[in-house]
Every structure is written in structure tokens, then in C-alpha cells.
């Protein structure tokens, strides 16, 4: 990549795992047992679904009944193009973690835009078809969020992600005419989707990827598996996207640190949660430099270029991991003022932490009792 410098290359495979594990080591020394998870790689991974869930849960519950009680289990895996840690505490923890890992791997195969056996890959080749229950669920949610965000979240931006090289790490700054041509096919509102029949037809020359919503949906599914196994305390970190089940084993809330976008070894604050997803998107996660200019991976669906919104990172705190994942990207694209306007219209669904390019931090009112920081921050109402 002559002339290119990649931010993604800061974390080659063997270093990514070390970086992820170092977050756990932090917990041993911190007096408040803060769980610190860093975003390791970018934000366009694949997703989960639902038809297999009932069978899976029945099998999981049967297997879980034979487990030892009060046992901690944890596994580090690589799936969906990122490192993940799945941890459960208490009764049936080991089997719960095993079932969760199996589900993550299964759903990656179903929903990857790159794997030839996946629903999404096949759909992108044919342009139409009938979706499996898994794919139907996430496409349905993605289209709803596209509508409520006025297009700030759009699964049809995939060809532009490919053109920029963010799906392959073969980075490239497209010509303006190339971007203009591809932008004509970016518009999820042109997707014909019937939820009852699960039928779908993409727009002309359109291709989709569920990456911007994938890990959040996955983490929610892992939480459901934990519950079906009788686990009441657990944590999943999918490339840094965190979702917590219940409280810690001592009955206190989980303490989730939000990474400082200017210094990956530091954090801007800690949020106390139980039964919540905490998901962050930022331009610092994956980027490359060309001729002194930085290009990050969060593309604005309206321009085809990396979003220039005045924000460095957006963190979403929500009961709904799927929603949190999609909104962390959407609000980043919107910028501070539009993001806060969106929150005011949907404040019963999520809260957010916004970090601006100038370093200013704003949290929404619902976090004022659970967010702690050594930095000055504003509270939006």
C-alpha cells in the first residue's frame, strides 16, 4: 500500500488478542473492578437471527442441567472479523458459554456478506429471494432504523465500503466519479421487503451488509442463551461492544469504561450498568492515511465519504443491543446536535455519550447518576 498508513495495522492479529486480554488485567488492579474493553477492530461485521433459537435453547437448557453450580467460564474467540470474549458466572456457566460460542459461529456463517454459503452473500448475487428467520429479523430491524434515522444508517452502503477497501484492508481513495456512481445505489428505502412472507428484493445494482448492526444483535442473542441456561450474571465483549447480564456476582453493577478516542490506553469515563448494552463507534477504530489525510471507516450514506460530523466517538447505552449497535454509527454520522435531537425523540430507548473533535464530552440526562469521569462533561436534557 504505497503511500498508505493504516490505523487498522496497529492491531495485527496476535496483538489484538493481547490488547483484548490486557483489558481484563486492568480489572485486577482497579479498586472498583472496572471492566475495561477497547474497540479492537472496525465496525462492519455480520449478524444473527431467530429460527434456530427455540431448538438451540431447548438443547442448551438440557445440556446446562448437568453443569456444576457457581462456576465461572470464559472463552476468547475470533469471529465476525474481531476478537470476542464470552464470560458467564454461576450455575451452568461452562455450558452456557459453549452454547453461546456455537451460536456466534453459526450466525457468522449465515449472515456474512463474504461467506459464499451465507444468506446475505446469496442475496447480493441474485438480488432477491426469501430470507431465513435469522436474516429476516435483522433486515427488518435495520430497515426500521434506516427510516427513523432518515438514512443515517443504511445497510446498502456496502459497495462503497468495498470500494474504499475497508472490507479487505486494501485501502483506496475512490475517484469522485466512482463514489457518485455507487451512491446512486445507496438507498435502503428502495428495498422491497415483506416481513410476513420473508421475501426481499434489492434495488438495481444494490448489495447489502449487516455489519453496522451485527455485533449488537449477536450480544443480545448471547444474553438470551445465558438466561435459558439459568445464568444470571455474565458479560460479552464482541470486539469491544459490551453487553451485561444482571449484576456482578457480588451484587454490584458492572462498571464499563468508555475508551478515550485520543488515547487507547485511557478512558473518558465509566458507566455503571446491569442488563444493558454499552456500544461505541468512532473514527479511531479503523482508518488509513493517504498523503497526510486520514480516512476512517464510518461512511456517510449521503456523501459516500467518511463522515465529518464533528464527533470522535459515540457510545450508546440501551437495553437493546441491536439498536445500540446501529445507533452508535447513526448518531456519529448525524453529528452532535442532530444526535441529541434524535435522543430527545427516543429517550425511552437509549442514552448516549458524545465525544467531539475538540474533546468536549456530552452525556444525556439518563446517565447522570451512573456516569463518572475525571473530565468535565455537559448533561443534555
PyMOL commands that set and color helices and strands:
alter all, ss='L'
color gray80, all
select helices_A, chain A and resi 8-11+13-29+53-64+93-111+119-126+133-148+155-164+176-183+188-190+211-228+321-334+336-345+365-367
alter helices_A, ss='H'
color red, helices_A
select strands_A, chain A and resi 4-6+35-36+73-79+82-89+128-130+192-194+199-201+233-238+241-245+254-260+263-273+277-282+287-290+293-296+311-318+351-356+361-364+371-372+378-380
alter strands_A, ss='S'
color yellow, strands_A
deselect
rebuild
show_as cartoon
